Amino acid sequence: MTFLITGGAGYIGAHVVRAMLLAGEEVVVLDDLSTGREERLPEGVPLVIGSVLDRLILDKTIAEHRITGVVHLAGKKQVGESVEKPLYYYHENVQGLTVLLQAVADAGIRNFLFSSSASVYGMPDVELVTEDTPCAPLSPYGATKLAGEWLVRAAGAAHGISTACLRYFNVAGAATPELADTGVFNLVPMVFERYDAGEGATIFGTDYPTPDGTCVRDYIHVADLADAHVAAARKLAEWAAAGDHRDLTVNIGRGEGVSVREMVELMNETTGNDRAPVLSPRRPGDPAQVVASAERIAAELGWKARHDVREMVASAWAGWQANRCRR
């Protein structure tokens, strides 16, 4: 198998590339480098600089590298930006996926893995979010992920493609410092940025109906997330080889909730920071609790998260320190 990994030079993408290589798979990366970095890729991994919106580049890459499977990670991922620029997000995420799926179908590729998100669920009022929990995204970003799932499944059914949609929960950590997240869009790097500015972490909302009043989330180590991609890609290849074209939709989380206050306390402990957190009002649209049920992925793929929250924070902090010069 030779897998095309779109967005493979990004934070998550580079971890998936690394995991696929360690598993003995061949990979080719397509990335426009708008947020990705070429230096994240191991030596020898072919990098095609371009967009999934460019059909000519897709056709050339698929033919020249004899691509037999696709892992689609490329896309725009900032919730706030998606509210400000919904047309841009639908163009990049949905139209880009449409162009890619057409190229995949025309090339006769029979397995396709799609990077989705827990944002498809919106504000679920359940203790554990299962894959059957109704989807009601709150942002254009989440809506593009849900629309992407619909499109992937429809194209798979129409063209005999085995497909998987992986719904990520809150990704953190780094397998190695050089692969760490250098963006400041998620809780852990946002808190580290506050520390660098000599300030305490900000906690938005302390009156939620949770044990300590702060939001509860399910955090997943990016290395575990990458391993889940390997397991899913291999399952799709197995189905495709047998002519058994199916769809798999699974959550990727640990099935354990951690509150924002608990995360901040752990980050303070890990970094030696002694500044008290700044308590602020709730942000609009933040659900009180979003925790994954991880039963289906265990049953379907035999996958289970191996890293705990302490490992996530420690590895993220090591990466943050190593990458200060790049921010």
N, C-alpha and C positions, 0 to 999 in steps of 0.2 A: 504494500500500500504506500502511496505517496499522497500526503495530505496538504492541501492548500490551507494555510491559516491566515485569514484576513485579520488585520489589526494585530499581527503577531509581534510587533515591536513595542506595543503598549505594556502597561503594568501587568495586567492579567495575561495578555497575549504572550508576553515573553516567558511567563511561568508555564503556560501551556506548551509552548515550543520546547522548553527544557524538559518537561515531563514526557512529552512524546518522544524526544530523542533518547532519553534514559530508558524508555520502554522499547527501544529498537525500531521505531518508526521513522520513515523519511518525511521531511517537511520542507515546504516552500512557503515563504512569507510574502504577503501582499499588504503594503501599508503606505498610506500617503504621508506619514511622518508629521502629521499636524499635531499630534500629541505623543506619538511613539518616538523611540530613540534607537538608531541603528546599532549603537554600542551595546544595547541589551542582548543582541543576538549572538549566539556562539559562532566562532569562526567556521566557515564552510557552509552555513545555512544560506541558501539563495534568497536574496531580497529583491522583490520587484516593487519599485516605488510607483504607486498609482492608486486610483480610487476604484471601488466596486461599481461606481457609476459609469466607468469607462469600459464599454463592451469590447472594444478592440484589444485593450490590455488583458482583459479576462480571457478572451479566446486564445490569444497568443500564449499566455502563461499556462493555461490548461493543456494546450497542445504540446508546447516545448518541454514541459516538465512531466508530461503524462500523468496528470492528476487523477486520482481515483477516489478521493474523498475530500470533503470541504468542512472546515471548522470556521464558522463565521462569527468573529468577535468585533469586527470593525463597526463603528457607529458613534453617534454623539450621545453623551451620557450624563449631562448636567440637568438636573430637574429644574432648577431656577431658570436657567437659560432657555429651556424648552418652553416655559411659560411666556417668556419674552419673544421667542422666535419659533412659534409652532410650525410655520410653513417650512422653515429651514430644517427642523427636526423630521418632519414627514418626508421631505425630499431626501435627506441624507439616509435616514433609517429605513423607510418603507420603499421609496423608489430605488435606493441602492440595493436593497434586498431583492426587489423585483428583477432588476437587471442581472444580478448574480444568479438567481434561481433559473432564469431563462438560459443563461450560459451553461449552467450545470445540466439542465434538462437536454439542451441541444447536444452537449458533449457525451451524453449517455452515462454520466456519473450517477451512481446508485446509492450514495449515502451522504447525508447533509446534517450537520450539527449546528444548532442556532443558540447563540448566547441571549437568553432572556433575563428576566429580573423579577424579584418579589414585588416590585412596584406594580405589577399587573393586578395585584390583589387590592390595592388601595388601602382602605382602613378596615381590615377584617375584625369583626367582633367575636373572635374565637380564641380559645386558649392555645391551640396548636393549629397552624395553617396547613391544611392538606392540599393536594393537587386538585381536589374537587371543591375547595372553597370558592364561592363565586368571585369572579374577577370584576373589579370596579376601579380602574386606575384613576388617580387624582391629578395627574399631570400629562401634558402632551408626550413627554418622554415615556411614561408608563403606557400610554395609549399606543405609541408606536411599537412598543415591545409586544403588546397583546395583538395588535394588527399583524405584526411579524409572525407570531405563532400561527395565526389563522392562515396566513399566506404560505408558510412552510408546510403545514399539514395538507392544505389544498393542492399545492404543487406536488407533494409527495404522492398523494393518492392518484393524481392525474397522470404522473409520469413514472410511476413505479420506483420512487426514491424512498429509501428508509430514512426516517427523520427523527431527530431528538431536539427537544426544547428544554434547556437547563435554566431553571429559575434560581438565580443567585440571591442569597440573603446578604448580610453585611460583610463584605470582604475586607480583610486586614492582614497585616504581617508581610513577610518576605522570606523566600527560600534562602536568598543570599542578599547581602546589603546592596549590591549593585543593581538588583532587580526591584528594589523598593519603590513604593508609590511616591512620586515627587509632586503630584498634584495636591491641592488643598481643598478637597471637596467632600471628604468623609470625616467622621468624628475624630479618629486617631490623628491623622495629620493636621487637622484643624486645631486640636489641643496642643500638639507639638509646636505649631506656629505661634500660639499664644505664649508658650513657655519661652520661646526665643525672643519674644517681644518684652519679656519680663513681667508677664501677666499670668493670672490664673485661668484655668479652663472656664468656659461659659457653659452653664447648664440651662437649657431652655425648658422651663416648666417643672415645678416641684409639687404640683397638686393633682397629678394623674392618679387614677384608681389602681395603683401598683404598690408593692410592698414598701418602697421608700419614696413614692410620689414622683419618681422620674420615669421616663420612657424605658421600655424593655425591648431589647433587640436580640437577634440571633446572629452571632459573629462567627465567620468561617475563615480559617487560615487559607491564604491564597494558594499555598502548596497543596492543601487538600482539595481545593477547587480544581486545580490543574489535574490532579490524579483522577477526579471524577470525569473530566473531559476524555482522558485516555480510556477509561472504562466504557464510557458511552460510545466513543468512536469505534472501539473494537467490537462492541455489541452490534452497532449498525453495520459494520463490515461483515460480521458473521451472518446477520439476517440477509444482507444483500447477496452474499455469496450463495446462500441457500435459496435465493429467489423469493424470500419471505419478507415482503416489504411492509414494515410496520411504523408506527409513530410511538415515541416515548416522551412523556413529559414528566419531569421530576424536579422537586425542590432540592437545592444544595444548601444544607445548613447542618448544624450540630444537634438541633432539637432541644437546645438549652437556652433559656433567656438570661441576659445579663443587663442590669440597669445602667443608665448613663452615669449615675452616681458611682456605682461599683467600678465602671470602666475608668472614670476619672481618678478614683482612689488608687486603682492599680497602676495607672500611668504616673501618678505622683510618686508612688512607691518605687516604680521601675527607674524613673529618671532622677529621683532625689529632689524633686520639686516640692517645696513646702508652702506654696501659695494657695490660699483658700479659693475654691471655685466661685465665680461670679454667678449669682442666681438671677435669671431673667424670666420674663413671662413666656408662656407657651408660644411656639410658632404655629401659624395657621396650617392645618393639614397634617400635623404630626400625630399618628395613631399612638395610643397608649402602649400597646404591646403587639409585636409581630414576631412570632417564633415559629420556625418550620417544624412540620412533621417530617422526619427523615426516614420513615418506614418504607416508602415505596422505592426509593433509590437503593436501599439495602436489599430489598427483595429482588429487584430487577437486575442490579449490577453488582451486588455483593460489596458495595462501597460503604465505608463509614469514616467519618472524620477522625484523624489521629492526633491533631494538635489542639491544645486548650488555649484559653484566652490569654493566660500569662505568657505562653510562647509567642502568641500573635503580637502582643505589646512589646515584648523584649526584642523580637526580630524587627518590628517596625521602627523602634527607637534606634537600633543599630543602623538600619538603612537611612533613617532621617539624618543621623549624624554624618554618615558617609557621603550623602548627597547634598549637603548644604551648599556647596559651590555651584550646584546646577539650578538652584531656585532663584 
